[in-house]
Amino acid sequence: MKKSKKSLLLSRIVIWLSIIIVVFPALWIVMASFSKGDSFFSSTLFPEEFSLINYRRLFEETNFGLWVFNSLKLCFLVAIIQLVLTTTAAYAFARIRFPGRSKGLMTVLVLQVFPSSMALAGYYVIIYRFGLVNNMLAIVFVLAAGSAYNIWLLKSYIDGIPKELDESAFVDGAGHLTTFVRIVLPLAMPQIAVIFIFSFIATYSEYVISSVFLQTPDSYTLSIGLQSFIADQFNAHWTMFAAAAVLASVPVMVIFLLLQRYIQGGLVAGGVKG
């Protein structure tokens, strides 16, 4: 019908405009990484002469490779610890009856409302009192604190798993640990993949807390290292920053590709269950 055609045309226009708005900044960053000099802005989107000098300088003049290694190490450790905390907490809230269960998760969610930056003063005191400057293990435990949002997300997913499976396992003599490991975890794998990628990206892009703990170039993560390129307004290396930003996006893209099948299923299921 004529009305449906207009609605379809309008929706396509909105979709294409949204795609252009999202893609254009990324394209500008990529083109800037192939430009010479330090200026981020130019008269044209595409550079007059493509050059790999920024990528070469990135590895020759900075500790970019070490920053990537530090970031990946931090992200994987934090994501794994968060998965352990999140999966066990979500199973407990979804399947185990205990005093305070109905209010416990809501309390955690309310506490999550307060930004982590509010605790910076406390972090400063702890760091200098116990000598935790540049201590990677300390920042791992700080960032690995359980995410109430992820717990809520996984609990909703587990609620959608038939309880008859648990009851059958209990009849066969299984306990909560066996049921959790052999039944719930395999069935919840799509949602666990989503939580893993959420935790990984949040840690990968985290700057405020990391900059408090990590204060020497050898211990920098990518977010701190990227900021060092543009910290000096009179000597900002914007094109090197663009090259580093392009390379920094590669690990996240690889993880998305590897977990794409699980992520798609987890996001769809998480939106309709609970």
ROMAR-408697 format. One record per residue (C-alpha): residue number from 1; residue in three letters; x, z, y. Coordinates in Angstrom, 3 decimals. Each point is the difference from the previous one (the first is absolute). Last residue first. Layout:
<atoms>
{seq:NUM, type:ALA, u:X, w:Z, v:Y} .
...
</atoms>
This chain:
<atoms>
{seq:274, type:GLY, u:13.339, w:32.096, v:-12.941} .
{seq:273, type:LYS, u:0.336, w:-3.630, v:-0.940} .
{seq:272, type:VAL, u:-0.614, w:-3.119, v:2.102} .
{seq:271, type:GLY, u:2.995, w:-0.217, v:2.341} .
{seq:270, type:GLY, u:2.486, w:1.528, v:-2.426} .
{seq:269, type:ALA, u:-0.893, w:-2.650, v:-2.562} .
{seq:268, type:VAL, u:0.791, w:-2.858, v:2.375} .
{seq:267, type:LEU, u:3.208, w:1.613, v:1.235} .
{seq:266, type:GLY, u:1.164, w:0.877, v:-3.509} .
{seq:265, type:GLY, u:-0.677, w:-3.420, v:-1.460} .
{seq:264, type:GLN, u:1.890, w:-1.797, v:2.741} .
{seq:263, type:ILE, u:2.857, w:2.494, v:-0.129} .
{seq:262, type:TYR, u:0.395, w:-0.279, v:-3.771} .
{seq:261, type:ARG, u:0.373, w:-3.793, v:-0.010} .
{seq:260, type:GLN, u:2.150, w:0.001, v:3.138} .
{seq:259, type:LEU, u:2.473, w:2.580, v:-1.301} .
{seq:258, type:LEU, u:3.026, w:-2.304, v:-0.309} .
{seq:257, type:LEU, u:-0.982, w:-2.120, v:3.016} .
{seq:256, type:PHE, u:-0.642, w:3.043, v:2.176} .
{seq:255, type:ILE, u:3.312, w:1.510, v:-1.092} .
{seq:254, type:VAL, u:1.830, w:-3.194, v:0.957} .
{seq:253, type:MET, u:-1.724, w:-0.144, v:3.402} .
{seq:252, type:VAL, u:0.968, w:3.617, v:0.706} .
{seq:251, type:PRO, u:3.623, w:-0.698, v:-0.911} .
{seq:250, type:VAL, u:0.096, w:-3.178, v:2.194} .
{seq:249, type:SER, u:-1.371, w:1.510, v:3.231} .
{seq:248, type:ALA, u:3.371, w:1.510, v:0.940} .
{seq:247, type:LEU, u:1.591, w:-3.461, v:-0.088} .
{seq:246, type:VAL, u:-2.328, w:-1.266, v:2.738} .
{seq:245, type:ALA, u:0.346, w:3.211, v:2.034} .
{seq:244, type:ALA, u:3.801, w:-0.197, v:-0.206} .
{seq:243, type:ALA, u:-0.042, w:-3.568, v:1.328} .
{seq:242, type:ALA, u:-2.367, w:1.002, v:2.824} .
{seq:241, type:PHE, u:2.195, w:2.982, v:0.938} .
{seq:240, type:MET, u:2.996, w:-2.310, v:0.019} .
{seq:239, type:THR, u:-1.948, w:-2.211, v:2.432} .
{seq:238, type:TRP, u:-0.938, w:2.988, v:2.141} .
{seq:237, type:HIS, u:3.502, w:1.388, v:0.434} .
{seq:236, type:ALA, u:-0.623, w:2.408, v:2.890} .
{seq:235, type:ASN, u:2.930, w:0.720, v:2.314} .
{seq:234, type:PHE, u:-1.528, w:1.104, v:3.295} .
{seq:233, type:GLN, u:-3.131, w:1.561, v:-1.533} .
{seq:232, type:ASP, u:2.141, w:1.868, v:-2.529} .
{seq:231, type:ALA, u:-2.101, w:1.070, v:-2.991} .
{seq:230, type:ILE, u:-0.713, w:-3.597, v:-1.049} .
{seq:229, type:PHE, u:2.326, w:-0.448, v:-2.971} .
{seq:228, type:SER, u:-0.029, w:3.735, v:-0.817} .
{seq:227, type:GLN, u:-3.738, w:-0.170, v:-0.690} .
{seq:226, type:LEU, u:0.621, w:-2.276, v:-2.955} .
{seq:225, type:GLY, u:2.430, w:2.521, v:-1.497} .
{seq:224, type:ILE, u:-2.506, w:2.839, v:0.310} .
{seq:223, type:SER, u:-2.738, w:-1.995, v:-1.748} .
{seq:222, type:LEU, u:2.426, w:-1.317, v:-2.596} .
{seq:221, type:THR, u:1.225, w:3.434, v:-1.077} .
{seq:220, type:TYR, u:3.060, w:1.582, v:1.527} .
{seq:219, type:SER, u:2.389, w:2.155, v:-2.068} .
{seq:218, type:ASP, u:3.219, w:-1.887, v:0.743} .
{seq:217, type:PRO, u:-0.989, w:-0.395, v:3.669} .
{seq:216, type:THR, u:-0.156, w:3.809, v:0.546} .
{seq:215, type:GLN, u:-3.079, w:1.991, v:1.062} .
{seq:214, type:LEU, u:-2.373, w:0.128, v:-2.965} .
{seq:213, type:PHE, u:-2.298, w:3.053, v:0.060} .
{seq:212, type:VAL, u:-1.715, w:-0.431, v:3.385} .
{seq:211, type:SER, u:0.033, w:-3.795, v:-0.097} .
{seq:210, type:SER, u:-1.685, w:0.094, v:-3.412} .
{seq:209, type:ILE, u:-2.868, w:2.124, v:1.356} .
{seq:208, type:VAL, u:-0.831, w:-2.472, v:2.787} .
{seq:207, type:TYR, u:0.796, w:-3.290, v:-1.757} .
{seq:206, type:GLU, u:-2.220, w:-0.728, v:-2.996} .
{seq:205, type:SER, u:-0.290, w:-3.732, v:-0.774} .
{seq:204, type:TYR, u:1.292, w:0.127, v:-3.573} .
{seq:203, type:THR, u:-1.634, w:3.384, v:-0.629} .
{seq:202, type:ALA, u:-3.490, w:-1.276, v:0.855} .
{seq:201, type:ILE, u:0.683, w:-3.274, v:-1.830} .
{seq:200, type:PHE, u:1.033, w:1.763, v:-3.222} .
{seq:199, type:SER, u:-2.849, w:2.514, v:0.080} .
{seq:198, type:PHE, u:-2.612, w:-2.734, v:0.483} .
{seq:197, type:ILE, u:1.680, w:-2.163, v:-2.671} .
{seq:196, type:PHE, u:-0.082, w:2.877, v:-2.480} .
{seq:195, type:ILE, u:-3.600, w:0.886, v:0.846} .
{seq:194, type:VAL, u:-1.076, w:-3.589, v:-0.667} .
{seq:193, type:ALA, u:1.893, w:-0.039, v:-3.311} .
{seq:192, type:ILE, u:-1.691, w:3.280, v:-0.970} .
{seq:191, type:GLN, u:-3.367, w:-1.624, v:0.714} .
{seq:190, type:PRO, u:0.733, w:-2.845, v:-2.414} .
{seq:189, type:MET, u:1.466, w:2.457, v:-2.595} .
{seq:188, type:ALA, u:-3.109, w:2.184, v:-0.169} .
{seq:187, type:LEU, u:-0.890, w:-1.025, v:-3.558} .
{seq:186, type:PRO, u:3.556, w:0.606, v:-1.230} .
{seq:185, type:LEU, u:0.170, w:3.386, v:1.831} .
{seq:184, type:VAL, u:-3.390, w:1.294, v:-1.182} .
{seq:183, type:ILE, u:0.332, w:-0.570, v:-3.738} .
{seq:182, type:ARG, u:3.461, w:0.759, v:-1.385} .
{seq:181, type:VAL, u:1.581, w:2.168, v:2.699} .
{seq:180, type:PHE, u:-3.068, w:1.856, v:1.321} .
{seq:179, type:THR, u:-1.648, w:0.400, v:-3.389} .
{seq:178, type:THR, u:3.230, w:1.299, v:-1.478} .
{seq:177, type:LEU, u:0.488, w:2.456, v:2.865} .
{seq:176, type:HIS, u:-3.636, w:1.136, v:-0.032} .
{seq:175, type:GLY, u:0.094, w:0.818, v:-3.700} .
{seq:174, type:ALA, u:-0.580, w:-2.215, v:-3.005} .
{seq:173, type:GLY, u:-1.622, w:1.379, v:-3.153} .
{seq:172, type:ASP, u:-2.013, w:-3.018, v:-1.122} .
{seq:171, type:VAL, u:-3.108, w:1.466, v:1.649} .
{seq:170, type:PHE, u:1.975, w:0.292, v:3.257} .
{seq:169, type:ALA, u:0.893, w:-3.709, v:-0.191} .
{seq:168, type:SER, u:-3.644, w:-0.948, v:-0.475} .
{seq:167, type:GLU, u:-0.939, w:2.212, v:2.954} .
{seq:166, type:ASP, u:2.571, w:-1.700, v:2.195} .
{seq:165, type:LEU, u:-1.300, w:-3.453, v:-0.902} .
{seq:164, type:GLU, u:-3.573, w:1.189, v:0.563} .
{seq:163, type:LYS, u:1.029, w:0.887, v:3.552} .
{seq:162, type:PRO, u:-0.312, w:-3.674, v:0.892} .
{seq:161, type:ILE, u:2.608, w:-1.042, v:2.624} .
{seq:160, type:GLY, u:-1.710, w:-0.316, v:3.398} .
{seq:159, type:ASP, u:0.917, w:3.565, v:0.984} .
{seq:158, type:ILE, u:3.615, w:-1.019, v:-0.641} .
{seq:157, type:TYR, u:-0.275, w:-2.580, v:2.798} .
{seq:156, type:SER, u:-1.477, w:2.490, v:2.451} .
{seq:155, type:LYS, u:2.757, w:2.468, v:-0.892} .
{seq:154, type:LEU, u:2.582, w:-2.739, v:0.612} .
{seq:153, type:LEU, u:-1.203, w:-0.626, v:3.554} .
{seq:152, type:TRP, u:-0.389, w:3.699, v:0.806} .
{seq:151, type:ILE, u:3.514, w:0.723, v:-1.240} .
{seq:150, type:ASN, u:1.327, w:-2.969, v:1.983} .
{seq:149, type:TYR, u:-1.701, w:1.261, v:3.171} .
{seq:148, type:ALA, u:1.264, w:3.535, v:-0.580} .
{seq:147, type:SER, u:3.578, w:-1.247, v:-0.146} .
{seq:146, type:GLY, u:2.247, w:2.323, v:-1.972} .
{seq:145, type:ALA, u:3.246, w:1.037, v:1.669} .
{seq:144, type:ALA, u:2.623, w:-2.591, v:-0.874} .
{seq:143, type:LEU, u:1.173, w:-0.417, v:3.605} .
{seq:142, type:VAL, u:1.402, w:3.532, v:0.262} .
{seq:141, type:PHE, u:1.375, w:0.013, v:-3.552} .
{seq:140, type:VAL, u:1.829, w:-3.292, v:0.538} .
{seq:139, type:ILE, u:1.234, w:1.168, v:3.422} .
{seq:138, type:ALA, u:1.772, w:2.931, v:-1.629} .
{seq:137, type:LEU, u:1.498, w:-2.120, v:-2.775} .
{seq:136, type:MET, u:1.519, w:-2.407, v:2.521} .
{seq:135, type:ASN, u:1.958, w:2.720, v:1.801} .
{seq:134, type:ASN, u:1.351, w:-1.636, v:3.162} .
{seq:133, type:VAL, u:-0.416, w:3.323, v:1.872} .
{seq:132, type:LEU, u:-1.201, w:2.699, v:-2.411} .
{seq:131, type:GLY, u:2.221, w:2.832, v:1.215} .
{seq:130, type:PHE, u:-2.414, w:2.859, v:-0.822} .
{seq:129, type:ARG, u:-0.718, w:1.246, v:3.524} .
{seq:128, type:TYR, u:0.657, w:-3.370, v:1.628} .
{seq:127, type:ILE, u:-2.451, w:-1.933, v:-2.146} .
{seq:126, type:ILE, u:-2.618, w:2.767, v:-0.277} .
{seq:125, type:VAL, u:-0.227, w:0.499, v:3.775} .
{seq:124, type:TYR, u:-0.180, w:-3.743, v:0.696} .
{seq:123, type:TYR, u:-2.661, w:-0.447, v:-2.677} .
{seq:122, type:GLY, u:-2.110, w:2.734, v:1.577} .
{seq:121, type:ALA, u:0.132, w:-1.727, v:3.358} .
{seq:120, type:LEU, u:-0.944, w:-3.278, v:-1.683} .
{seq:119, type:ALA, u:-3.108, w:1.498, v:-1.640} .
{seq:118, type:MET, u:-2.471, w:-1.502, v:2.475} .
{seq:117, type:SER, u:1.533, w:-3.415, v:-0.766} .
{seq:116, type:SER, u:-1.666, w:0.190, v:-3.421} .
{seq:115, type:PRO, u:-3.348, w:-0.750, v:1.608} .
{seq:114, type:PHE, u:-2.896, w:2.453, v:-0.534} .
{seq:113, type:VAL, u:-2.850, w:-1.664, v:-1.887} .
{seq:112, type:GLN, u:1.694, w:0.710, v:-3.341} .
{seq:111, type:LEU, u:-0.977, w:3.669, v:0.322} .
{seq:110, type:VAL, u:-3.669, w:-1.059, v:-0.034} .
{seq:109, type:LEU, u:0.576, w:-2.094, v:-3.126} .
{seq:108, type:VAL, u:1.670, w:2.928, v:-1.775} .
{seq:107, type:THR, u:-2.975, w:2.236, v:0.852} .
{seq:106, type:MET, u:-2.410, w:-2.644, v:-1.303} .
{seq:105, type:LEU, u:1.996, w:-0.147, v:-3.225} .
{seq:104, type:GLY, u:-0.302, w:3.746, v:-0.535} .
{seq:103, type:LYS, u:-3.635, w:0.475, v:1.005} .
{seq:102, type:SER, u:-1.722, w:-1.132, v:-3.209} .
{seq:101, type:ARG, u:2.838, w:1.167, v:-2.243} .
{seq:100, type:GLY, u:0.136, w:3.522, v:1.429} .
{seq:99, type:PRO, u:-0.198, w:1.648, v:-3.420} .
{seq:98, type:PHE, u:0.842, w:-2.408, v:-2.853} .
{seq:97, type:ARG, u:-1.767, w:-2.792, v:-1.904} .
{seq:96, type:ILE, u:2.377, w:-2.704, v:-1.200} .
{seq:95, type:ARG, u:-0.870, w:-3.712, v:-0.072} .
{seq:94, type:ALA, u:0.031, w:-1.568, v:3.481} .
{seq:93, type:PHE, u:1.850, w:2.640, v:2.045} .
{seq:92, type:ALA, u:2.576, w:0.548, v:-2.742} .
{seq:91, type:TYR, u:0.441, w:-3.708, v:-0.631} .
{seq:90, type:ALA, u:0.533, w:-0.631, v:3.734} .
{seq:89, type:ALA, u:2.581, w:2.799, v:0.209} .
{seq:88, type:THR, u:1.942, w:-1.295, v:-3.020} .
{seq:87, type:THR, u:-0.061, w:-3.589, v:1.239} .
{seq:86, type:THR, u:0.919, w:0.866, v:3.598} .
{seq:85, type:LEU, u:2.891, w:2.357, v:-0.730} .
{seq:84, type:VAL, u:1.628, w:-2.301, v:-2.561} .
{seq:83, type:LEU, u:-0.655, w:-3.082, v:2.136} .
{seq:82, type:GLN, u:1.409, w:1.751, v:3.072} .
{seq:81, type:ILE, u:3.197, w:0.792, v:-1.898} .
{seq:80, type:ILE, u:0.326, w:-3.658, v:-1.052} .
{seq:79, type:ALA, u:-0.731, w:-1.310, v:3.523} .
{seq:78, type:VAL, u:2.483, w:2.392, v:1.637} .
{seq:77, type:LEU, u:2.796, w:-0.899, v:-2.418} .
{seq:76, type:PHE, u:-0.727, w:-3.730, v:0.244} .
{seq:75, type:CYS, u:-0.170, w:0.040, v:3.797} .
{seq:74, type:LEU, u:3.175, w:2.054, v:0.509} .
{seq:73, type:LYS, u:2.068, w:-2.176, v:-2.306} .
{seq:72, type:LEU, u:-1.438, w:-3.155, v:1.565} .
{seq:71, type:SER, u:0.738, w:1.253, v:3.513} .
{seq:70, type:ASN, u:3.551, w:1.123, v:-0.789} .
{seq:69, type:PHE, u:0.768, w:-3.328, v:-1.722} .
{seq:68, type:VAL, u:-1.402, w:-1.988, v:2.925} .
{seq:67, type:TRP, u:2.014, w:2.080, v:2.462} .
{seq:66, type:LEU, u:3.137, w:-0.541, v:-2.084} .
{seq:65, type:GLY, u:-0.513, w:-3.771, v:0.114} .
{seq:64, type:PHE, u:-0.563, w:0.143, v:3.773} .
{seq:63, type:ASN, u:3.178, w:1.956, v:0.704} .
{seq:62, type:THR, u:0.737, w:-2.097, v:3.088} .
{seq:61, type:GLU, u:2.525, w:-2.537, v:1.298} .
{seq:60, type:GLU, u:0.563, w:-2.336, v:-2.962} .
{seq:59, type:PHE, u:-3.393, w:0.266, v:-1.707} .
{seq:58, type:LEU, u:-2.162, w:-0.463, v:3.094} .
{seq:57, type:ARG, u:2.558, w:-2.292, v:1.582} .
{seq:56, type:ARG, u:-0.619, w:-2.530, v:-2.775} .
{seq:55, type:TYR, u:-3.768, w:0.248, v:0.348} .
{seq:54, type:ASN, u:0.241, w:-0.413, v:3.763} .
{seq:53, type:ILE, u:2.376, w:-2.977, v:-0.344} .
{seq:52, type:LEU, u:-2.406, w:-1.916, v:-2.250} .
{seq:51, type:SER, u:-0.713, w:-2.634, v:2.672} .
{seq:50, type:PHE, u:-2.809, w:-2.398, v:0.821} .
{seq:49, type:GLU, u:0.500, w:-1.965, v:3.200} .
{seq:48, type:GLU, u:-2.719, w:-0.616, v:2.584} .
{seq:47, type:PRO, u:-1.828, w:3.097, v:-1.192} .
{seq:46, type:PHE, u:-3.673, w:-0.359, v:-1.015} .
{seq:45, type:LEU, u:-2.547, w:1.957, v:2.022} .
{seq:44, type:THR, u:1.078, w:-1.531, v:3.286} .
{seq:43, type:SER, u:0.978, w:1.393, v:3.410} .
{seq:42, type:SER, u:1.841, w:2.935, v:-1.525} .
{seq:41, type:PHE, u:-0.558, w:3.722, v:-0.490} .
{seq:40, type:PHE, u:2.036, w:2.297, v:-2.262} .
{seq:39, type:SER, u:3.272, w:-0.507, v:1.847} .
{seq:38, type:ASP, u:3.136, w:1.032, v:-1.884} .
{seq:37, type:GLY, u:1.779, w:-3.329, v:-0.384} .
{seq:36, type:LYS, u:-0.633, w:-2.686, v:-2.593} .
{seq:35, type:SER, u:-3.373, w:-0.534, v:-1.635} .
{seq:34, type:PHE, u:-0.699, w:0.122, v:-3.751} .
{seq:33, type:SER, u:-1.355, w:3.574, v:0.107} .
{seq:32, type:ALA, u:-2.210, w:-0.979, v:2.942} .
{seq:31, type:MET, u:-1.762, w:-2.570, v:-2.188} .
{seq:30, type:VAL, u:-0.812, w:2.624, v:-2.622} .
{seq:29, type:ILE, u:-1.218, w:2.504, v:2.610} .
{seq:28, type:TRP, u:-2.203, w:-2.648, v:1.667} .
{seq:27, type:LEU, u:-1.494, w:-0.943, v:-3.383} .
{seq:26, type:ALA, u:-0.883, w:3.647, v:-0.656} .
{seq:25, type:PRO, u:-1.591, w:0.295, v:3.454} .
{seq:24, type:PHE, u:-2.035, w:-3.211, v:-0.625} .
{seq:23, type:VAL, u:-1.208, w:0.839, v:-3.524} .
{seq:22, type:VAL, u:-2.423, w:2.831, v:0.836} .
{seq:21, type:ILE, u:-1.646, w:-1.574, v:3.051} .
{seq:20, type:ILE, u:-0.097, w:-3.402, v:-1.736} .
{seq:19, type:ILE, u:-1.653, w:1.481, v:-3.095} .
{seq:18, type:SER, u:-2.577, w:1.834, v:2.125} .
{seq:17, type:LEU, u:-0.804, w:-3.197, v:1.886} .
{seq:16, type:TRP, u:-0.404, w:-1.829, v:-3.303} .
{seq:15, type:ILE, u:-2.370, w:2.665, v:-1.346} .
{seq:14, type:VAL, u:-2.070, w:0.101, v:3.194} .
{seq:13, type:ILE, u:-0.353, w:-3.795, v:-0.011} .
{seq:12, type:ARG, u:-0.988, w:0.074, v:-3.665} .
{seq:11, type:SER, u:-2.656, w:2.660, v:0.673} .
{seq:10, type:LEU, u:-1.425, w:-2.065, v:2.867} .
{seq:9, type:LEU, u:-0.223, w:-3.122, v:-2.162} .
{seq:8, type:LEU, u:-1.757, w:1.920, v:-2.783} .
{seq:7, type:SER, u:-2.501, w:1.542, v:2.447} .
{seq:6, type:LYS, u:-0.690, w:-3.389, v:1.550} .
{seq:5, type:LYS, u:-0.512, w:-1.548, v:-3.442} .
{seq:4, type:SER, u:-2.326, w:2.846, v:-1.027} .
{seq:3, type:LYS, u:-2.151, w:-0.528, v:3.088} .
{seq:2, type:LYS, u:-0.256, w:-3.733, v:-0.679} .
{seq:1, type:MET, u:-1.041, w:0.521, v:-3.609} .
</atoms>
